[in-house]
Amino acid sequence: MSTPLARPLPVSIFKDDESVIQSHSVLPGAASPLFGQQGIWDFNGVVRRNANLPECGWRATFSNGLTDPEWNLTAREVFMIMANPRHEAVIDAGVHLAAEPFDLQTAIQRVSALRTLVRWADRQGLPARMRTWRDTDLRRFIKGLREDGRKPGTVTNYVNTVKFLHEIAPALALGGPPMDPWQGMSARKAAKHEATNELSTPTVAPTLWFPLVRAAWTYVHTFAPDVLRAMDRYQQLRANARTTVGRGEADKILDAWLADPVSRIPVHDPSHSGSSLGAKHDGVNWTLLALFAGLGSSGNVFTKATKAGIRRREKVLAALGAGHTTICGLIDDLVQVTRADGSVGPWHPGLDPRALTRMLFRVRDSAFCLVAALSMMRDSEIHEIRRGAVVQHYNAPAIKSTLDKGRAGRPGKHWWITEPVAEAITLAEIVSVHEERVFSPLKRPESTEAVHGDQMIDAFITEVNSGRTWTGLDEIPDGRVRPHMFRRTMAMLTDQFPGSEIALGIQLKHVAARALANRTTLSYAAGDAQWAELLETALEATRFRRFKDLYGQHKAGTSIGYGPGADRVKEVFDEVISTAKANGGDSRVEDDLLRKARITIRFGMLNNCLFDEANPKGAVCLENAVIPQGHTGPLEGRCRPDRCRNSMIGIEHVPLYDSHRRTQLKLLQTRRLPAARKAIIRREVERVDAVLAQVNEENT
């Protein structure tokens, strides 16, 4: 029986010798893949790739799951259309898409989604010519994804893929779905993906956050200087190492070196003395010894394969048995730490070349963790950091990198940072072997391959937990930590401070016309149940410390503030002093009385508020106000320190009001100032005068 001949493929609107990349910027001297290539389209070296994307992620593969000639043609056409949406042939076919070409990674992901559709179609016995499909077929496909447990966001992407195939159907040689099963319906609604303000990205649990960030900072700030000194010593020894040593000369050099009292024999970590490593090398690091003695960089002068090598080994072992001083690494004055058992010692057993190589990786990983945790940069943006990226931006330290999300031009942006983050970037730059990038593979300086942020975090956590016996660091418990979770956690923590929403939007790069109207910024800043109790405890502890400081000032006879709120606080403090004195109590009794005092105080920039939720009467901010549903506490935006009974003007607030008054008076001197503007300024001066009158009244 003869095999039936395959149907000939229809002619595509694209030519086989046509370049795939026509609408993206091509790197100098690059050759674009051609449409007729049916296996793999490799864009490495053709179009600029994100630094955090591995080389394998920059290839479109049509040889896996798309070997059927008809499906292969359709997949290549889909990619070609996405890469060149304004191609003349596409427009002539009656398909009109946005002028901006899709990102190549998006096109690669859509081909992957098509591969899933192909597998489903094969199981259902559907032909590759989608123009023959019914809308019920596509509905069954999406329903099957939901029943398989695919996440709503993933199902939404597949709905978008189906909608896109229908939209570009006239440009496909084999056609696309003749109908959109969800015409007039959004992909989210079709996928039953309900939109909420909540992000799927979780926060890093506080039980992980604190030990991880502390460990990262310890490695960056405390341990890394030792690693860098060991690296410099190793590089110097290798640079000075001899390439060849004469037969008799080696013994003379070794004898002179052993006779020098300054010389120390490098040995392996004593904790491994019973292992196969210790048995094999007799406890001596022969390769490092050869470097120390200036006998080369391989340790072959001590090989057991020759009588001379055995003789030299015996000399060293004899010196070792006679009490010759030893060293467990390249340097011996490592930072001393206090461990969990109370002992004090070096943080590492010894930085020999093998351990040094591993630690160079780990200090890079610690720097990555610190930057990811404290800068709110995306993983891709951290990987884009180049040498010399730490700069001064408006007189504050910042990282200069590439904004990488929804920006076709990939503009340069600045992220304001703290000194620890700047130190971490500087450290990563020192250990990097790449000519441009800070976070890059250390073994292959010529490689453009990415180092994975997830793997760096996991490797660092493993290093911390395995080395706790020496470092004395806290254990990092089991749990998932990823770069985007760091960003989410820091955004949430930042939002806990009043008035920070706009600054948070700027740092996250979510600022549009109105920062507070952006749902993404608010979602990132949303509270988290894991942190809620901890944050509230920390805030209460901070409030009590400041409250206790005020008590100390009052007890010492120093003024603590002005206004009706200050008078109420003073009355409470006098009562505490009197009660403690009557009961012969000490400072501990006073602390207990202060904690039980019926004073609710909120410390602010312009005043301290004594708003009492149990008795809100007299709060000016609530007068004639529309209180949002679920809101508790004062309305800070309507605060009136000049006439509210809950207001306490602290000593630190007075200079602010005095400066503000002088500024307003200076504005009144402006020529041709509109009358309405003058009235506003005068009213502001009156309010400031009312506040300062409270100060002057008490001082007189």
C-alpha positions in Angstrom: 0.0 0.0 0.0 1.5 3.3 -1.0 1.8 6.2 1.4 -0.4 9.2 0.4 1.5 12.2 -0.7 1.4 15.2 1.6 -0.5 18.2 0.4 1.7 20.9 -1.0 2.1 24.0 1.2 0.5 27.2 0.0 2.7 30.1 -0.8 3.5 32.4 2.1 3.4 36.1 1.8 7.0 36.1 3.0 9.9 35.0 0.9 12.3 32.2 2.2 15.4 34.4 1.7 13.8 37.3 3.6 15.4 38.5 6.8 13.3 38.0 10.0 14.7 41.2 11.6 13.5 44.2 9.7 11.9 46.4 12.4 14.4 46.0 15.3 17.8 47.6 15.7 20.4 45.1 14.5 23.9 44.9 16.1 26.8 45.9 13.8 27.9 43.2 11.5 25.1 40.8 12.5 23.3 38.5 10.1 19.6 38.0 10.7 17.9 34.6 10.5 16.0 34.0 7.3 12.3 33.2 7.1 12.9 30.0 5.2 15.0 28.4 8.0 12.7 25.8 9.6 14.7 24.8 12.7 16.0 27.5 15.0 16.2 31.3 14.7 19.0 32.5 16.8 19.0 36.2 17.7 22.1 36.2 19.9 24.5 38.7 18.4 21.8 39.9 16.1 19.5 42.0 18.4 20.5 43.3 21.8 19.5 40.8 24.5 18.5 41.6 28.1 21.4 41.0 30.4 19.3 38.6 32.7 18.2 36.5 29.8 20.3 33.4 28.9 21.4 32.8 25.4 19.0 29.9 25.0 16.1 32.2 25.8 17.0 34.3 22.8 16.2 31.6 20.2 12.9 30.8 18.5 12.7 27.0 18.1 10.5 25.5 15.4 12.1 22.0 15.5 10.5 21.0 18.8 6.8 20.2 18.6 6.4 22.2 15.3 8.0 19.7 12.9 4.7 19.3 10.9 5.4 21.4 7.8 2.0 23.1 8.0 2.3 24.0 11.7 5.9 25.0 11.1 4.9 27.4 8.4 2.2 28.9 10.6 4.5 29.3 13.6 7.2 31.1 11.4 4.6 33.4 9.9 3.2 34.3 13.4 6.7 35.2 14.5 7.5 37.1 11.3 4.3 39.2 11.7 5.0 40.0 15.3 8.5 41.1 14.5 7.4 43.2 11.5 3.8 44.3 12.0 4.0 47.0 9.4 5.5 44.7 6.7 4.1 45.7 3.3 2.9 42.1 2.7 1.0 42.1 6.0 -0.7 45.4 5.2 -1.6 44.2 1.7 -3.2 41.1 3.3 -5.5 43.4 5.2 -3.9 43.0 8.6 -3.3 46.3 10.4 -1.4 46.1 13.6 0.3 48.8 15.8 3.4 50.1 14.2 5.7 49.2 17.2 7.1 45.7 16.7 6.6 43.1 19.5 9.6 42.4 21.7 11.3 39.3 20.4 10.9 37.5 23.7 7.1 38.1 23.5 7.2 36.5 20.0 9.2 33.6 21.3 6.7 33.1 24.1 3.8 33.2 21.6 5.4 30.5 19.5 5.7 28.4 22.7 2.0 29.0 23.3 1.2 27.9 19.8 3.2 24.7 20.5 0.7 23.9 23.3 -2.2 24.5 21.0 -0.6 22.2 18.4 -0.3 19.4 20.9 -3.9 19.8 22.0 -5.1 19.9 18.3 -3.2 16.6 17.6 -4.9 14.9 20.5 -8.3 16.2 19.2 -7.6 15.1 15.6 -7.9 18.7 14.4 -6.1 19.7 11.1 -3.3 22.2 11.0 -5.5 24.5 8.8 -7.2 26.5 11.5 -9.6 28.0 9.1 -11.6 24.8 9.3 -12.0 25.0 13.1 -15.2 26.0 14.9 -15.5 28.4 17.7 -16.5 25.5 20.0 -13.1 23.9 19.4 -11.3 27.0 20.7 -13.6 27.2 23.7 -12.8 23.6 24.5 -9.1 24.4 24.3 -9.3 27.2 26.9 -11.7 25.2 29.1 -9.2 22.3 29.1 -6.4 24.7 30.3 -8.5 25.8 33.2 -9.4 22.3 34.1 -5.7 21.3 34.0 -5.1 23.9 36.8 -3.4 26.6 34.7 -3.3 29.9 36.5 -5.8 32.6 35.4 -3.0 34.8 34.1 -1.6 31.9 32.0 -5.1 31.1 30.5 -5.4 34.8 29.7 -2.2 34.7 27.6 -3.6 31.7 25.7 -6.9 33.6 25.0 -4.8 36.5 23.7 -2.9 34.0 21.5 -6.2 32.7 20.0 -7.5 36.3 19.5 -4.2 37.2 17.8 -4.3 34.2 15.5 -7.8 35.3 14.4 -6.7 38.9 13.9 -3.8 38.0 11.6 -5.7 35.1 9.9 -5.7 36.9 6.4 -1.9 37.0 6.5 -1.4 33.3 7.3 -0.9 31.0 4.3 -3.0 28.2 6.0 -5.4 30.7 7.6 -6.3 31.2 11.2 -9.5 30.8 13.3 -12.3 32.2 11.2 -14.0 33.7 14.3 -13.1 35.1 17.6 -15.1 33.0 20.1 -15.0 35.9 22.6 -15.8 38.8 20.2 -16.3 42.0 22.2 -15.1 40.3 25.4 -11.7 41.0 27.0 -9.2 38.2 27.3 -9.4 38.5 31.1 -13.1 38.0 31.1 -12.9 35.1 28.6 -10.3 33.5 30.9 -12.4 34.2 34.0 -9.5 36.1 35.4 -11.0 38.7 37.8 -9.0 41.9 38.0 -8.0 42.9 41.6 -5.7 45.3 43.2 -3.8 42.5 44.8 -0.6 41.3 43.2 0.2 37.6 42.9 3.7 38.4 44.0 4.1 37.5 47.7 6.4 39.3 50.1 9.5 37.8 51.6 8.5 36.5 55.1 10.0 38.6 57.9 11.6 35.4 59.3 13.6 35.2 56.0 14.0 38.8 55.3 15.9 39.9 58.4 18.5 37.1 58.6 19.0 37.2 54.8 19.5 40.9 54.5 21.8 40.9 57.6 23.8 38.1 56.2 24.2 39.8 52.8 25.4 43.0 54.5 27.8 41.1 56.7 29.3 39.4 53.6 29.5 42.6 51.7 30.8 44.9 54.4 32.7 42.5 56.8 33.8 39.4 55.0 34.4 40.7 51.5 37.5 42.8 52.4 39.2 39.5 53.5 38.2 37.8 50.2 39.6 40.7 48.2 42.9 40.7 50.1 43.1 36.9 49.5 42.4 37.5 45.8 45.1 40.1 45.5 47.6 37.8 47.3 46.8 34.9 45.0 47.1 37.0 41.9 50.4 38.3 43.1 51.7 34.8 43.8 50.7 33.6 40.4 52.2 36.6 38.7 55.6 35.9 40.5 55.4 32.1 39.9 58.3 30.6 37.9 57.5 28.8 34.7 60.5 26.5 35.0 62.8 25.5 37.9 66.1 23.6 37.5 66.4 20.1 39.0 68.9 21.1 41.7 67.6 24.7 42.1 64.2 23.5 43.4 65.8 21.9 46.5 67.8 24.9 47.3 64.8 27.2 47.0 62.7 24.9 49.2 65.5 24.6 51.9 65.9 28.3 52.0 62.2 28.9 52.3 61.7 26.3 55.1 64.7 27.9 57.0 63.0 31.3 56.9 61.1 31.8 60.2 58.5 34.0 58.4 57.5 31.1 56.1 54.4 29.2 56.9 53.4 25.8 55.4 49.8 26.0 53.9 47.7 23.1 55.1 44.1 22.0 54.4 41.3 22.8 56.7 42.0 20.7 59.9 38.3 19.7 59.9 39.0 17.7 56.8 42.0 15.9 58.2 40.2 12.6 58.4 38.7 12.8 54.9 40.1 11.4 51.7 41.4 14.9 50.9 43.6 14.9 54.0 44.8 11.4 53.4 45.7 12.1 49.8 47.7 15.2 50.5 49.0 14.4 53.9 47.3 17.6 55.2 49.5 19.9 53.1 48.3 22.1 50.3 51.1 21.3 47.9 50.0 23.5 45.1 49.7 26.5 47.3 53.1 25.6 49.0 54.7 25.7 45.5 53.3 29.2 45.0 54.5 30.4 48.5 58.0 29.0 47.9 58.2 30.4 44.4 58.5 27.0 42.8 55.8 27.4 40.2 52.0 27.3 40.1 51.2 23.6 39.7 52.8 21.8 42.7 54.5 19.3 40.3 57.8 19.7 42.2 56.1 17.7 45.1 54.7 14.9 42.9 55.0 11.3 44.2 55.9 10.2 40.7 59.5 11.1 41.1 62.1 10.4 43.7 62.9 14.1 43.9 59.3 15.0 44.5 59.0 12.4 47.3 62.2 13.7 48.8 60.8 17.3 48.9 57.5 16.1 50.4 59.5 14.3 53.2 61.4 17.6 53.9 58.1 19.5 54.3 56.5 16.8 56.4 59.5 16.6 58.6 59.4 20.4 59.1 55.7 20.1 59.8 56.4 17.4 62.5 59.1 19.6 64.0 56.5 22.3 64.7 56.9 24.6 61.6 54.3 27.3 61.6 51.3 26.7 59.3 48.5 28.6 57.6 45.1 27.4 56.4 44.9 29.8 53.4 46.3 32.6 51.5 46.0 35.0 54.5 45.6 34.3 58.2 44.4 37.5 59.7 40.7 37.0 58.9 38.0 39.0 60.7 37.1 37.6 64.1 33.5 36.9 64.8 31.5 35.7 67.8 29.7 32.5 67.1 26.5 31.0 68.5 28.4 29.0 71.1 30.1 32.1 72.4 33.5 31.3 71.0 35.5 33.9 69.1 37.5 33.1 65.9 37.9 33.7 62.2 34.8 33.7 60.0 36.3 31.1 57.6 38.5 28.0 58.1 41.0 29.3 55.5 40.8 31.0 52.1 42.9 28.7 49.9 42.6 29.0 46.1 39.7 26.5 46.0 37.8 28.3 48.8 38.7 31.7 47.3 37.0 30.8 44.0 33.9 29.8 45.8 33.8 32.9 48.0 34.2 35.2 45.0 31.0 33.8 43.7 29.3 34.1 47.0 30.3 37.7 47.7 28.9 38.6 44.2 25.7 36.8 45.2 25.6 38.6 48.5 25.9 41.9 46.7 23.1 40.9 44.3 20.8 40.0 47.3 21.5 43.4 49.0 20.9 45.4 45.8 17.7 43.5 45.0 16.4 43.8 48.6 17.1 47.5 49.1 16.9 49.2 45.7 13.5 48.1 44.4 15.1 47.4 41.0 13.8 44.6 38.8 16.0 41.6 38.3 16.5 42.6 34.6 17.5 46.2 35.7 20.0 44.9 38.2 21.7 42.8 35.5 21.9 45.8 33.3 24.1 47.7 35.8 27.4 48.6 34.1 30.7 49.6 35.6 30.7 53.1 37.0 27.0 53.0 37.6 27.1 54.4 41.1 26.8 58.2 40.6 25.5 61.3 42.4 22.0 62.2 41.2 20.7 65.5 42.7 23.4 65.3 45.4 22.3 61.8 46.5 23.9 58.4 45.7 22.1 56.6 42.9 22.4 53.6 40.5 22.4 54.5 36.8 20.9 51.6 34.8 18.4 50.8 32.0 14.7 50.9 32.6 13.5 47.6 31.3 9.7 47.3 31.1 7.4 48.6 28.4 10.0 51.1 27.1 11.0 50.5 23.6 13.9 52.8 23.7 15.3 51.3 26.9 16.0 54.7 28.5 18.6 55.2 31.2 17.2 55.9 34.6 18.4 56.5 38.2 17.4 54.7 41.4 18.3 56.5 44.6 20.1 54.2 46.9 21.6 54.0 50.4 25.4 53.7 51.1 25.2 49.9 51.8 23.7 49.4 48.3 26.5 51.6 46.8 29.1 49.5 48.6 27.5 46.3 47.3 27.6 47.5 43.7 31.3 48.6 44.2 32.1 45.1 45.5 30.4 43.4 42.6 32.2 45.6 40.2 35.6 44.6 41.7 35.0 40.8 41.5 33.4 41.0 38.0 35.5 39.7 35.2 33.3 41.2 32.5 34.5 44.3 30.7 31.1 46.0 31.1 28.6 44.2 33.3 28.8 44.1 37.1 26.8 40.9 37.6 28.2 38.3 35.2 29.6 34.8 35.1 33.1 34.8 36.7 34.6 31.8 34.9 34.0 33.0 31.3 34.8 36.7 30.9 34.2 36.5 27.2 30.7 35.1 27.6 27.6 37.1 27.3 25.6 34.4 29.1 23.4 35.6 32.0 23.8 34.6 35.7 20.4 33.8 37.0 19.1 36.0 39.9 17.1 33.1 41.4 20.2 30.9 41.5 22.4 33.5 43.0 19.9 34.0 45.9 19.6 30.3 46.5 23.3 29.7 46.4 23.9 32.5 48.9 21.3 31.2 51.3 23.0 27.7 51.1 26.4 29.2 51.7 25.1 31.1 54.8 23.4 28.1 56.3 26.3 25.7 55.6 29.0 28.1 57.1 27.1 29.2 60.2 29.5 27.2 62.5 32.3 29.6 61.5 30.5 32.9 60.6 28.1 32.9 63.6 25.3 34.2 61.4 21.7 33.4 62.0 20.1 30.5 60.1 18.0 31.5 57.1 14.9 29.3 57.3 13.4 27.4 54.4 11.3 29.5 52.1 11.1 30.9 48.6 12.9 34.1 47.9 13.0 35.7 44.4 14.2 39.2 43.1 10.6 40.3 42.4 9.6 39.4 45.9 12.3 41.6 47.3 10.9 44.5 45.2 7.4 43.8 46.5 8.5 43.6 50.2 10.6 46.8 50.1 7.7 48.6 48.4 5.3 47.4 51.2 7.8 48.5 53.9 8.3 51.9 52.4 4.6 52.6 52.3 4.3 52.1 56.0 5.7 55.6 56.6 3.1 58.3 56.2 3.3 60.5 53.0 5.6 58.1 51.2 3.2 57.0 48.4 4.5 59.5 45.8 8.1 58.9 46.6 7.4 55.1 46.3 5.8 55.6 42.9 8.9 57.5 41.7 11.3 54.8 42.9 9.2 52.0 41.3 9.0 54.1 38.1 5.2 53.9 38.2 4.6 57.6 38.2 2.1 58.8 35.5 -0.1 61.8 35.7 -1.1 61.1 39.2 1.1 58.7 41.2 -1.6 57.8 43.7 -4.0 56.9 40.9 -1.7 54.1 39.7 -3.1 50.8 40.8 0.2 49.0 40.4 2.0 51.2 42.9 -0.7 50.8 45.4 -0.7 47.0 44.9 3.1 46.8 45.5 2.6 48.9 48.6 -0.3 46.9 50.0 0.1 45.5 53.4 1.0 41.9 54.2 -0.4 39.7 56.9 3.1 38.3 57.7 4.5 41.7 58.3 1.5 43.4 59.9 2.0 42.3 63.5 5.8 42.8 63.3 5.5 46.3 61.8 2.9 47.4 64.3 5.1 46.1 67.2 8.1 48.0 65.7 6.1 51.2 65.3 4.7 50.9 68.8 8.2 50.3 70.2 9.5 53.4 68.3 6.6 55.6 69.6 7.2 54.4 73.2 11.0 55.2 73.0 10.2 58.8 71.8 7.4 59.1 74.4 9.9 57.9 77.1 12.5 60.5 75.9 9.9 63.2 76.3 9.2 62.0 79.8 12.9 62.2 80.6 13.1 65.7 79.3 10.0 66.7 81.4 11.4 65.0 84.5 14.7 66.9 84.0 12.8 70.2 83.9 13.2 70.8 80.2 10.3 72.0 78.1 8.8 69.2 75.9 6.5 71.3 73.7 3.6 73.8 73.5 -0.1 73.9 73.0 -3.1 72.1 74.5 -1.7 68.7 73.5 1.5 69.4 75.4 -0.4 70.4 78.5 -2.2 67.1 78.5 1.1 65.2 78.2 2.7 67.2 81.0 -0.3 66.4 83.3 0.2 62.7 82.6 4.0 62.9 83.2 3.4 64.7 86.5 1.0 62.0 87.6 3.5 59.3 86.7 6.3 61.0 88.6 4.0 61.4 91.7 2.8 57.8 91.6 6.2 56.4 91.1 7.6 58.5 94.0 4.8 57.5 96.3 5.4 53.8 95.7 9.2 54.1 95.9 9.5 52.9 92.3 12.5 52.9 90.0 12.7 53.5 86.3 11.1 50.1 85.6 8.0 51.2 87.5 8.0 54.4 85.6 8.1 52.5 82.3 5.1 50.4 83.4 3.2 53.5 84.3 4.1 55.2 81.0 2.9 52.1 79.0 -0.4 52.2 80.9 -0.9 55.9 80.5 -3.9 56.9 78.4 -2.0 58.8 75.8 -2.1 58.0 72.1 0.6 60.1 70.4 1.5 60.3 66.7 4.8 62.0 66.0 4.7 64.1 62.9 6.8 66.6 60.9 4.8 69.7 61.8 3.3 68.6 65.2 2.5 65.7 67.4 -1.1 64.5 67.4 -2.8 63.2 70.5 -6.0 62.0 68.7 -7.8 59.5 70.9 -10.0 57.1 68.9 -12.0 56.3 72.0 -12.8 60.1 72.4 -12.5 61.8 69.0 -14.5 64.9 70.2 -12.6 68.1 69.6 -10.5 66.8 66.6 -10.7 69.7 64.1 -9.7 67.5 61.2 -13.0 65.6 61.6 -15.2 68.7 61.6 -17.5 68.8 58.6 -15.4 66.1 56.9 -16.5 63.1 54.8 -14.7 60.2 56.5 -13.8 57.4 54.0 -15.3 54.0 54.7 -13.2 51.9 57.0 -10.9 54.8 58.0 -9.8 55.1 61.6 -7.7 57.8 63.2 -7.2 61.5 62.2 -7.4 62.9 58.7 -3.8 64.1 58.4 -4.4 66.2 55.3 -6.9 68.4 57.3 -4.7 68.9 60.3 -5.0 72.4 62.0 -2.2 72.7 64.6 -3.2 76.3 65.2 -6.5 75.5 66.9 -6.8 71.7 67.6 -6.9 70.6 71.2 -5.0 67.4 70.2 -2.0 69.3 68.7 1.3 69.4 70.5 4.0 71.6 69.0 7.4 70.0 69.8 10.6 71.9 70.3 11.8 70.5 67.0 8.8 72.0 65.2 9.3 75.6 66.2 12.1 76.4 63.7 10.0 75.0 60.9 7.1 77.4 61.7 9.4 80.3 62.1 11.1 79.6 58.7 7.7 79.1 57.1 6.4 82.5 58.5 9.4 84.4 57.1 9.0 82.7 53.7 5.3 83.7 53.5 6.1 87.3 54.5 8.7 87.5 51.8 6.2 86.2 49.2 3.8 89.0 50.2 6.5 91.5 49.0 6.3 90.1 45.5 5.2 92.8 43.0 1.8 92.4 41.2 0.8 89.5 43.3 -3.0 88.7 42.6 -5.3 89.7 45.4 -6.6 86.2 45.9 -3.0 84.9 46.3 -2.3 87.6 48.8 -5.4 86.6 50.8 -4.2 82.9 50.9 -0.7 83.9 52.1 -2.1 86.2 54.8 -4.4 83.5 56.0 -1.4 81.1 56.2 0.6 83.7 58.1 -2.3 84.0 60.6 -2.3 80.3 61.2 1.5 80.2 61.7 1.2 83.2 64.1 -1.4 81.3 66.1 1.0 78.4 66.5 3.9 80.6 67.4 1.7 82.5 69.9 1.4 79.2 71.9 5.1 79.1 72.0 5.6 82.7 73.0 2.8 82.4 75.7 4.6 79.6 77.5 8.1 81.2 77.1 6.9 84.4 78.7 
